[in-house]
Amino acid sequence: MRREGDYVLLDFASRSFLHRQVRSMTGTLAEVGVGRWTKADVKAALEARDRKACGPVAPAEGLYLTGVSY
């Protein structure tokens, strides 16, 4: 995660992703960024191992796939 001017850039890398996983992670981090969630809230959501415990799914606008490697 890094800031460039008015933008916050998130880089995710994985062997594979679940459907809407990046949008779920982005929405959860956005909740932290605006102060609605704490580090403890994120920990609790991860430990719940249930997607319903995550923050809102971020809209697709502004999210870009920049590369795929095999």
VMD Tcl script that builds the backbone (N, CA, C; Angstrom):
set m [mol new atoms 210]
animate dup $m
set s [atomselect $m all]
$s set {name element resname resid chain x y z} {
  {N N MET 1 A 0.856 -1.143 0.000}
  {CA C MET 1 A 0.000 0.000 0.000}
  {C C MET 1 A 0.911 1.216 0.000}
  {N N ARG 2 A 0.576 2.182 -0.861}
  {CA C ARG 2 A 1.333 3.429 -0.901}
  {C C ARG 2 A 0.446 4.554 -1.412}
  {N N ARG 3 A 0.811 5.752 -1.083}
  {CA C ARG 3 A 0.066 6.925 -1.517}
  {C C ARG 3 A 0.886 7.649 -2.580}
  {N N GLU 4 A 0.210 8.034 -3.638}
  {CA C GLU 4 A 0.807 8.860 -4.684}
  {C C GLU 4 A -0.148 10.022 -4.930}
  {N N GLY 5 A 0.170 11.168 -4.338}
  {CA C GLY 5 A -0.711 12.328 -4.452}
  {C C GLY 5 A -2.048 12.039 -3.802}
  {N N ASP 6 A -3.125 12.181 -4.569}
  {CA C ASP 6 A -4.473 11.932 -4.058}
  {C C ASP 6 A -4.862 10.457 -4.095}
  {N N TYR 7 A -3.981 9.605 -4.624}
  {CA C TYR 7 A -4.313 8.197 -4.815}
  {C C TYR 7 A -3.671 7.318 -3.749}
  {N N VAL 8 A -4.385 6.268 -3.380}
  {CA C VAL 8 A -3.837 5.213 -2.536}
  {C C VAL 8 A -3.753 3.985 -3.428}
  {N N LEU 9 A -2.545 3.456 -3.579}
  {CA C LEU 9 A -2.323 2.311 -4.463}
  {C C LEU 9 A -2.113 1.051 -3.630}
  {N N LEU 10 A -2.855 0.018 -3.974}
  {CA C LEU 10 A -2.767 -1.272 -3.298}
  {C C LEU 10 A -2.270 -2.292 -4.309}
  {N N ASP 11 A -1.267 -3.061 -3.942}
  {CA C ASP 11 A -0.754 -4.129 -4.806}
  {C C ASP 11 A -1.038 -5.459 -4.137}
  {N N PHE 12 A -1.736 -6.341 -4.834}
  {CA C PHE 12 A -2.038 -7.668 -4.325}
  {C C PHE 12 A -1.407 -8.697 -5.250}
  {N N ALA 13 A -0.772 -9.688 -4.677}
  {CA C ALA 13 A -0.180 -10.778 -5.457}
  {C C ALA 13 A -0.527 -12.097 -4.774}
  {N N SER 14 A -0.866 -13.078 -5.585}
  {CA C SER 14 A -1.234 -14.380 -5.033}
  {C C SER 14 A -1.142 -15.432 -6.131}
  {N N ARG 15 A -1.094 -16.668 -5.724}
  {CA C ARG 15 A -1.144 -17.766 -6.684}
  {C C ARG 15 A -2.525 -17.804 -7.350}
  {N N SER 16 A -3.556 -17.424 -6.583}
  {CA C SER 16 A -4.923 -17.355 -7.110}
  {C C SER 16 A -5.755 -16.491 -6.165}
  {N N PHE 17 A -6.878 -16.009 -6.657}
  {CA C PHE 17 A -7.787 -15.203 -5.855}
  {C C PHE 17 A -9.194 -15.783 -5.959}
  {N N LEU 18 A -9.961 -15.643 -4.894}
  {CA C LEU 18 A -11.373 -16.013 -4.916}
  {C C LEU 18 A -12.165 -14.898 -5.600}
  {N N HIS 19 A -13.369 -15.222 -6.023}
  {CA C HIS 19 A -14.248 -14.236 -6.646}
  {C C HIS 19 A -14.446 -13.046 -5.705}
  {N N ARG 20 A -14.204 -11.855 -6.167}
  {CA C ARG 20 A -14.345 -10.595 -5.431}
  {C C ARG 20 A -13.411 -10.466 -4.216}
  {N N GLN 21 A -12.403 -11.302 -4.114}
  {CA C GLN 21 A -11.512 -11.253 -2.956}
  {C C GLN 21 A -10.763 -9.929 -2.876}
  {N N VAL 22 A -10.228 -9.453 -3.992}
  {CA C VAL 22 A -9.487 -8.188 -3.976}
  {C C VAL 22 A -10.425 -7.034 -3.620}
  {N N ARG 23 A -11.641 -7.074 -4.131}
  {CA C ARG 23 A -12.603 -6.024 -3.797}
  {C C ARG 23 A -12.982 -6.074 -2.318}
  {N N SER 24 A -13.068 -7.263 -1.733}
  {CA C SER 24 A -13.356 -7.395 -0.294}
  {C C SER 24 A -12.199 -6.848 0.537}
  {N N MET 25 A -10.969 -7.184 0.152}
  {CA C MET 25 A -9.800 -6.689 0.890}
  {C C MET 25 A -9.711 -5.169 0.779}
  {N N THR 26 A -9.960 -4.648 -0.421}
  {CA C THR 26 A -9.903 -3.202 -0.632}
  {C C THR 26 A -10.972 -2.484 0.187}
  {N N GLY 27 A -12.189 -3.020 0.198}
  {CA C GLY 27 A -13.263 -2.408 0.977}
  {C C GLY 27 A -12.976 -2.416 2.465}
  {N N THR 28 A -12.377 -3.499 2.954}
  {CA C THR 28 A -12.017 -3.578 4.357}
  {C C THR 28 A -10.942 -2.560 4.703}
  {N N LEU 29 A -9.917 -2.442 3.861}
  {CA C LEU 29 A -8.863 -1.454 4.099}
  {C C LEU 29 A -9.397 -0.025 4.013}
  {N N ALA 30 A -10.374 0.206 3.147}
  {CA C ALA 30 A -10.982 1.536 3.058}
  {C C ALA 30 A -11.687 1.897 4.363}
  {N N GLU 31 A -12.323 0.912 4.994}
  {CA C GLU 31 A -12.976 1.149 6.283}
  {C C GLU 31 A -11.959 1.582 7.336}
  {N N VAL 32 A -10.784 0.969 7.306}
  {CA C VAL 32 A -9.715 1.369 8.223}
  {C C VAL 32 A -9.256 2.786 7.892}
  {N N GLY 33 A -9.097 3.064 6.614}
  {CA C GLY 33 A -8.610 4.375 6.179}
  {C C GLY 33 A -9.498 5.531 6.580}
  {N N VAL 34 A -10.803 5.306 6.615}
  {CA C VAL 34 A -11.717 6.395 6.992}
  {C C VAL 34 A -12.037 6.374 8.488}
  {N N GLY 35 A -11.417 5.440 9.224}
  {CA C GLY 35 A -11.565 5.419 10.679}
  {C C GLY 35 A -12.755 4.662 11.222}
  {N N ARG 36 A -13.487 3.939 10.368}
  {CA C ARG 36 A -14.641 3.175 10.864}
  {C C ARG 36 A -14.229 1.822 11.438}
  {N N TRP 37 A -13.063 1.307 11.021}
  {CA C TRP 37 A -12.562 0.030 11.514}
  {C C TRP 37 A -11.189 0.246 12.138}
  {N N THR 38 A -10.861 -0.598 13.101}
  {CA C THR 38 A -9.541 -0.594 13.727}
  {C C THR 38 A -8.770 -1.832 13.287}
  {N N LYS 39 A -7.513 -1.867 13.674}
  {CA C LYS 39 A -6.692 -3.053 13.414}
  {C C LYS 39 A -7.332 -4.288 14.054}
  {N N ALA 40 A -7.904 -4.122 15.217}
  {CA C ALA 40 A -8.568 -5.236 15.904}
  {C C ALA 40 A -9.791 -5.731 15.126}
  {N N ASP 41 A -10.509 -4.808 14.486}
  {CA C ASP 41 A -11.668 -5.203 13.670}
  {C C ASP 41 A -11.231 -6.066 12.484}
  {N N VAL 42 A -10.125 -5.684 11.852}
  {CA C VAL 42 A -9.609 -6.457 10.720}
  {C C VAL 42 A -9.173 -7.838 11.202}
  {N N LYS 43 A -8.484 -7.893 12.324}
  {CA C LYS 43 A -8.044 -9.175 12.891}
  {C C LYS 43 A -9.244 -10.070 13.170}
  {N N ALA 44 A -10.287 -9.506 13.760}
  {CA C ALA 44 A -11.491 -10.286 14.066}
  {C C ALA 44 A -12.154 -10.801 12.789}
  {N N ALA 45 A -12.179 -9.981 11.747}
  {CA C ALA 45 A -12.776 -10.408 10.476}
  {C C ALA 45 A -11.979 -11.556 9.865}
  {N N LEU 46 A -10.663 -11.471 9.920}
  {CA C LEU 46 A -9.826 -12.552 9.382}
  {C C LEU 46 A -9.997 -13.830 10.191}
  {N N GLU 47 A -10.042 -13.697 11.490}
  {CA C GLU 47 A -10.194 -14.871 12.350}
  {C C GLU 47 A -11.570 -15.513 12.215}
  {N N ALA 48 A -12.570 -14.732 11.807}
  {CA C ALA 48 A -13.923 -15.276 11.623}
  {C C ALA 48 A -13.970 -16.256 10.458}
  {N N ARG 49 A -13.042 -16.083 9.502}
  {CA C ARG 49 A -12.993 -16.951 8.314}
  {C C ARG 49 A -14.351 -17.009 7.630}
  {N N ASP 50 A -15.026 -15.876 7.607}
  {CA C ASP 50 A -16.357 -15.753 7.002}
  {C C ASP 50 A -16.401 -14.417 6.281}
  {N N ARG 51 A -16.699 -14.452 5.012}
  {CA C ARG 51 A -16.699 -13.231 4.224}
  {C C ARG 51 A -17.701 -12.200 4.720}
  {N N LYS 52 A -18.741 -12.651 5.379}
  {CA C LYS 52 A -19.742 -11.716 5.905}
  {C C LYS 52 A -19.150 -10.822 6.988}
  {N N ALA 53 A -18.050 -11.237 7.583}
  {CA C ALA 53 A -17.401 -10.444 8.631}
  {C C ALA 53 A -16.500 -9.354 8.054}
  {N N CYS 54 A -16.238 -9.402 6.758}
  {CA C CYS 54 A -15.371 -8.409 6.114}
  {C C CYS 54 A -16.106 -7.089 5.928}
  {N N GLY 55 A -15.344 -6.085 5.561}
  {CA C GLY 55 A -15.938 -4.798 5.225}
  {C C GLY 55 A -16.711 -4.911 3.923}
  {N N PRO 56 A -17.282 -3.809 3.476}
  {CA C PRO 56 A -18.062 -3.834 2.237}
  {C C PRO 56 A -17.173 -4.133 1.033}
  {N N VAL 57 A -17.759 -4.746 0.020}
  {CA C VAL 57 A -17.036 -5.008 -1.223}
  {C C VAL 57 A -16.864 -3.676 -1.947}
  {N N ALA 58 A -15.622 -3.340 -2.280}
  {CA C ALA 58 A -15.350 -2.080 -2.981}
  {C C ALA 58 A -15.905 -2.152 -4.403}
  {N N PRO 59 A -16.331 -1.022 -4.952}
  {CA C PRO 59 A -16.790 -1.025 -6.339}
  {C C PRO 59 A -15.619 -1.333 -7.280}
  {N N ALA 60 A -15.922 -1.881 -8.423}
  {CA C ALA 60 A -14.869 -2.248 -9.377}
  {C C ALA 60 A -14.181 -1.029 -9.991}
  {N N GLU 61 A -14.867 0.105 -10.029}
  {CA C GLU 61 A -14.285 1.304 -10.613}
  {C C GLU 61 A -13.009 1.671 -9.873}
  {N N GLY 62 A -11.944 1.877 -10.619}
  {CA C GLY 62 A -10.674 2.273 -10.030}
  {C C GLY 62 A -9.755 1.110 -9.699}
  {N N LEU 63 A -10.250 -0.123 -9.832}
  {CA C LEU 63 A -9.401 -1.289 -9.609}
  {C C LEU 63 A -8.956 -1.827 -10.961}
  {N N TYR 64 A -7.657 -2.042 -11.116}
  {CA C TYR 64 A -7.107 -2.466 -12.398}
  {C C TYR 64 A -6.208 -3.673 -12.245}
  {N N LEU 65 A -6.381 -4.646 -13.125}
  {CA C LEU 65 A -5.477 -5.779 -13.222}
  {C C LEU 65 A -4.289 -5.317 -14.054}
  {N N THR 66 A -3.111 -5.351 -13.467}
  {CA C THR 66 A -1.946 -4.827 -14.173}
  {C C THR 66 A -1.001 -5.904 -14.670}
  {N N GLY 67 A -1.239 -7.145 -14.305}
  {CA C GLY 67 A -0.352 -8.174 -14.807}
  {C C GLY 67 A -0.731 -9.551 -14.300}
  {N N VAL 68 A -0.360 -10.547 -15.097}
  {CA C VAL 68 A -0.553 -11.941 -14.752}
  {C C VAL 68 A 0.740 -12.667 -15.095}
  {N N SER 69 A 1.199 -13.528 -14.205}
  {CA C SER 69 A 2.399 -14.308 -14.510}
  {C C SER 69 A 2.121 -15.774 -14.228}
  {N N TYR 70 A 2.770 -16.630 -14.962}
  {CA C TYR 70 A 2.570 -18.080 -14.815}
  {C C TYR 70 A 3.873 -18.736 -14.471}
}
mol reanalyze $m
mol bondsrecalc $m
mol representation Tube
mol addrep $m
